[in-house]
Amino acid sequence: MGLAKGRVNGLDRHVRQTDNRVLEVLVDPNAGTVAEVNLAEDGKLRQRTVYGYAELPDRRVWVRHSTRVEIAAKDGSGEPSVIEHSLSNIRLERRGATP
């Protein structure tokens, strides 16, 4: 998405805009991970996705362990639909390479 268009809460802000849509991606510059993605249509936030990461000990690797998606109702009424996804006991394996 090109160069950052600024910062929001310490995160690099990347933006792509079309006629009526704005896609905003917030990236943690230290970890190089996507922290949040927001989609707005006609000036209203339609979807927000927030990612949680854990740094694995002694690996310098960040692993996504949670995702929360909030989707606004099409007509703008009521509470948004929320989907939460979390992972635990994550283990990384190296395959095809000698240690």
N, C-alpha and C positions, 0 to 999 in steps of 0.2 A: 504493500500500500504506500510505498514511498517513504519519504522522510516524515518524522513526527511533526505535527502541527502545534506542538506545545505540550504542556504537562497538566495532569489532573491528579491531585493527591499523590504526587511523586511518581506517577506512571506516565509513560510516553503516550501521547494521544495521536492516533492515526485516523483519518477521516476520508470517506469516499461519499460523494454526494451526487445524486441524480435529480431530476426535476422535483419529485415530491418525497424522496427518500434520503436519509442520512444514515450511513453505517459508520459507527465509531468503534474502534478497537483500542483498548488500553493495554499497554505492554509494560511489564516490569523490566526496566532496563538492566538491573543487576542479574536477574535470573534468565532473562531472554524468553520469558513465558507470557502468554496471553492471559491477562487477569480478568478482563471483562469485555463483552461485546454487546453493544446497544444498537437497536434498529428503531429509527423513528420514521413515521410516515405522516405527511401533512402536518408537521410540527408536533406530533404526539408520539410519546414513547410506546412502541408496540411490543418490543421484546427486549429483555435484559437477561444476559447469561453471565454468571460469575463463576470463575474457576478457582479451586483451592489446590495448592501444591504442597508437597513435603519434600524436603531435601534429604536424600538418603545418606546415612552416616558414612564418612570416608569415601564417598563416591563422587562428590561434586555433581550429582545428578538430581534433577528435579522431576518428581513424578506427580502427575495429576491424581488427586485422591477424592476430589468432590466437584460436582457441577450443580448449579442451581439455575433453573430457567424460569423466568416469569413472563407469561404471555398475556397481554391485555385482551379483553373481550373485544370482538370485532366492532360492536356498536358502542364501545367505550363505557358501558355500564357494568356495575358489579365489580367484584374482586378479580384479580388476574388468576389465571391457572398457574400453578406452581409445580414444577417437577424437580425433585432433588435426587441426586445420585451420588453415592459415596462408595469408596473402595477401602478395604483394610487388608492387612497381611500381604502387602505387595512385595514381591520378590523379583529381582532382575537376574536373568541368567545370560551368560555369554555363550553363544553357540558358534561352532565352526572356527574358533580361534584358540590358539594355545595360550595359556596364561603366562 
